[in-house]
């Protein structure tokens, strides 16, 4: 196949394309296209190029912000101070005295309870039944004891009646003995008068008969006295037996009462009660869980709830050993809570631990609140300023005026103290008035406002009006 007709002859060009005017038009169009390309590239890469140049020629600095001092910050220069936490000196993890399953939970976190309030109850049906049985047995025995005591009292009454009857019989015997003596004398006189023929035999017979009746009456009275004595002896024996039975019943009653009290104590162990007035800060168990006083793992819990006495809240601080000489028991202090730094609480040093922490070189100090309020919570962060002798705890700490800045930001130029304040990436030297310095912070009392951005550690070559590059822009 012949493909020659399809070959392109590159040497043969149209005549029009080789003319001078066509070449000029083509050259002008190319220049405009090149210029447009340069403008587009410049527009696209101008900002990165400027940023790259700034990285090379502008100094890189770190910024800080001037901070207005709060009441808490003011304490940093007010005296000997230390940080700590609010703790409760009176705190209890409530636990049951006997193992069991919780069937009733009466508190939650934040519940205010009084001493003796039932925080939780354990399953106690068996203990209640045992108490009911012991109570019933004691009641039945008390009825038996009451009957025995009544019988003893009746026997004592019978003895008293017999004693009284015996006294009456003895009086009757004495009376009849006197009458017997009188009839005997009458008989003797009658015998003499009959012998002397003064009276008749009939009169003597009457005297003899009367004397015989008196003798019989004395014998009967004497027998009654003996009978009464025997009855009294028998009644006394009966009383002695009944008293012994009563004493035995009383002793048995004491045993039954002790059993009832034991059942009551066992039932009381199923109730977890608050040992003092306070607030529940942690609920450790729920209804249905098994608790045990000796729990050390496994499926049972040891504590039902944890409560604290908010009236016993105090601040626990660890003071460096080198500062302990400035603290004394009973000395006033000022307490600032991290959560409410704008207000200070009056305090007093309560205890200083007798030993030091060797690893930390600190000594624990406890400071109580003079007037605690509802804002206090255990484990809150706090700062304590220990006031010197003769300083009233109620005296307010002087308000610190000015702002705090890093000490490294302060420089001296021509004998003037100042720092570099950043305004739109330009560092301006600002002369300031220095206050007190503590550690890495310094107080500026004039020349700077809160919120101003400053250069934290200015380079030695930095001058007023220089543009800078911050680390955030790097």
C-alpha angles and dihedrals in degrees: 000000000000112000098173094105089063096054117109117227104219093185091062109078130167114269093231094064093058096056119114095238092054091051091052092051091049091050094050092050091051093052091052091048091050091049091050090050092052092050092050093049091047092050093049098046102031097097095045090048092051090047090050091051091048091053090054101044107023121080116245114231138179118232132219133185127235108240126204110232118249125206088265092051090049090061090063090078099028099088143289106350142168138183123241147141137266110251135172118239088198109056131144136187102212117222136173118254091222134036115261150125120276112242099167132033115186103179142055134185109305096022113147110219136181127224110283095021112145104243095179140355129216128210104286110163093118093048091049091051091049090050092049091051093048090048092050093048090050092049092051092048091049088057090052091048091050091052092049091049090050091052091048090051090050091051090050088052091051090052090051090050092050091048089053092048090049090054090051091049091050090052090049090050091052091048092049092046088055090050090048091055090049093052090046091056090046090053091050091052091047092052091051094046092049090049089052090047090241096121134026127256090251091064089053091049090053091051091050092049092049091050091051092051090050090051091052092048091052090051091050092049091048090051090051091053091052092047091051091050091052091049091050091051091050092048091050090053090051091050091050091052093048092047090053090050090048092050090050091049091050091051090049089049090055089053092050091047090052090050090051091049090049091052089049091050091049089051091048089056089066090064119077106209132189110255093206143001110286150108128280109239099174134025107206102180142034136213110287096030122119117236130192131184091224097044113148100165135311122094097318128083127224101204129050099188141341121229136179136199104240090199087067096055114134138159121261114205133172108220121198113252092240090061100045092093089069093058127077134175109263094021118134122254139180120230124204121188117216089224094051104027094158092074130055126209123217112241144174131214106249106172139009114199114244092223134052131226104250096198095049099031089227137125122216118239128185121209122189127212115247092206113014118192140190094277093071117102130177115259094022115146116250142173121218123204112198110215122213128247114293094021113125114232089221093056108109119240110247114265111248113226121204135032136292121237134171111276089229090065093066116095135171121228118181089345093306120122114224148120140230116264116199119229116173094333091312119114114219121191110235122192111223141182113244125223129183122327126212120177113307095350130078131189118234109200098182139014100042136069131212112271096028113140113231137179107261099206110008117210116243092246094052113117136183111284097018119141113236138193117228124216089243088062093047 
